[in-house]
Amino acid sequence: MTNNPPILSRSVRQPLDLATANRNWFVAYKPKQSQFHIGSGPFTWEENLGYFLNENGSVDALRKGGDRFGSWPTLGRFLAEELSRVASLYSSYEERWFEFRQQLEAKERERKNAKRSRRK
């Protein structure tokens, strides 16, 4: 996001840009003005939660629109419980990604076959 123009590459792993998160991405979650956006994580296949640090050190997980999904008294409790919840989702995520990958590979084969046919 520090490049000109500012772009976010989702093709490489990189740390969360907290400045951009707290300037732009937090809006959809409608946090309190005092909450600091520290990240996001999966809620469903289609929706992410926003994670917000409160002044007292507690953490809230908000859905888009501001509905609270969860609240933890400390960052440590949040990490332990939320990482466990998210890890339990990965078997279904892996299945969906496998299906998605198969669809992409099929499209790529079709594209290559069409390209070969045009050359003949």
C-alpha positions as CSV (number, residue, x, y, z in Angstrom):
1,M,0.0,0.0,0.0
2,T,3.0,2.3,0.1
3,N,3.6,2.0,-3.6
4,N,2.4,4.5,-6.1
5,P,-0.3,3.7,-6.9
6,P,-1.1,1.9,-3.7
7,I,-2.0,-1.7,-4.5
8,L,-2.4,-4.8,-2.4
9,S,-1.0,-8.0,-3.9
10,R,-3.0,-11.1,-2.8
11,S,-0.5,-13.3,-4.7
12,V,2.1,-13.1,-1.9
13,R,2.0,-13.5,1.8
14,Q,2.5,-10.2,3.6
15,P,1.6,-8.8,7.0
16,L,-1.7,-7.0,7.5
17,D,-1.4,-3.3,6.7
18,L,-2.8,-1.9,9.9
19,A,-2.9,1.7,8.7
20,T,-5.0,0.8,5.7
21,A,-7.1,-1.6,7.7
22,N,-7.9,1.2,10.2
23,R,-8.4,3.8,7.5
24,N,-10.5,1.8,5.0
25,W,-11.4,-1.8,5.8
26,F,-12.9,-1.3,9.2
27,V,-15.8,0.7,8.0
28,A,-18.0,-2.2,7.0
29,Y,-17.8,-3.6,10.6
30,K,-19.1,-0.4,12.2
31,P,-16.8,-0.5,15.2
32,K,-16.8,2.0,18.0
33,Q,-14.4,4.9,17.4
34,S,-12.1,3.6,20.2
35,Q,-11.7,0.2,18.7
36,F,-8.5,-0.7,16.7
37,H,-8.8,-3.1,13.8
38,I,-6.2,-5.8,14.3
39,G,-7.2,-8.3,11.7
40,S,-9.9,-10.5,10.2
41,G,-10.8,-14.1,9.9
42,P,-13.4,-16.4,8.4
43,F,-16.9,-16.5,9.6
44,T,-18.4,-18.4,6.7
45,W,-17.2,-19.2,3.2
46,E,-18.6,-15.8,2.0
47,E,-18.0,-13.6,5.1
48,N,-15.1,-12.6,7.2
49,L,-15.2,-11.2,10.8
50,G,-13.3,-8.1,11.8
51,Y,-11.2,-8.3,14.9
52,F,-11.0,-5.2,17.1
53,L,-8.8,-4.5,20.1
54,N,-10.5,-2.4,22.8
55,E,-8.9,0.1,25.1
56,N,-9.2,-2.3,28.1
57,G,-7.3,-5.0,26.2
58,S,-10.3,-7.1,25.3
59,V,-11.0,-8.2,21.8
60,D,-14.3,-8.1,19.9
61,A,-15.1,-10.0,16.6
62,L,-17.7,-8.1,14.6
63,R,-19.6,-9.1,11.5
64,K,-20.2,-6.6,8.7
65,G,-22.9,-4.3,9.8
66,G,-21.6,-4.2,13.4
67,D,-23.2,-7.3,14.9
68,R,-20.9,-8.8,17.5
69,F,-19.9,-12.5,16.9
70,G,-17.8,-12.8,20.0
71,S,-15.8,-11.1,22.7
72,W,-12.8,-12.1,24.7
73,P,-11.3,-10.5,27.9
74,T,-7.7,-10.8,26.7
75,L,-5.8,-11.1,23.4
76,G,-4.4,-14.4,24.7
77,R,-7.9,-15.9,25.2
78,F,-9.0,-14.5,21.8
79,L,-6.1,-16.2,20.0
80,A,-6.6,-19.5,21.8
81,E,-10.3,-19.7,21.2
82,E,-10.6,-18.1,17.8
83,L,-7.7,-20.0,16.3
84,S,-9.3,-23.2,17.5
85,R,-12.6,-22.3,15.9
86,V,-11.0,-21.2,12.6
87,A,-8.9,-24.4,12.5
88,S,-12.0,-26.5,12.7
89,L,-13.3,-24.8,9.5
90,Y,-10.3,-25.8,7.4
91,S,-11.4,-29.3,6.4
92,S,-14.4,-27.8,4.6
93,Y,-12.3,-24.9,3.2
94,E,-9.8,-27.4,1.9
95,E,-12.6,-29.4,0.2
96,R,-13.9,-26.2,-1.4
97,W,-10.4,-25.1,-2.5
98,F,-9.8,-28.6,-4.0
99,E,-13.0,-28.3,-6.1
100,F,-12.1,-24.7,-7.1
101,R,-8.6,-25.9,-8.2
102,Q,-10.1,-28.7,-10.2
103,Q,-12.4,-26.2,-12.0
104,L,-9.4,-23.9,-12.7
105,E,-7.3,-26.8,-14.1
106,A,-10.2,-27.9,-16.3
107,K,-10.6,-24.3,-17.7
108,E,-6.8,-24.1,-18.3
109,R,-6.9,-27.5,-20.2
110,E,-9.8,-26.2,-22.3
111,R,-7.9,-23.0,-23.0
112,K,-4.8,-24.9,-24.1
113,N,-6.8,-27.3,-26.3
114,A,-8.6,-24.4,-28.0
115,K,-5.2,-22.7,-28.6
116,R,-3.8,-25.9,-30.1
117,S,-6.9,-26.3,-32.3
118,R,-6.5,-22.7,-33.7
119,R,-2.9,-23.4,-34.7
120,K,-3.8,-26.5,-36.8
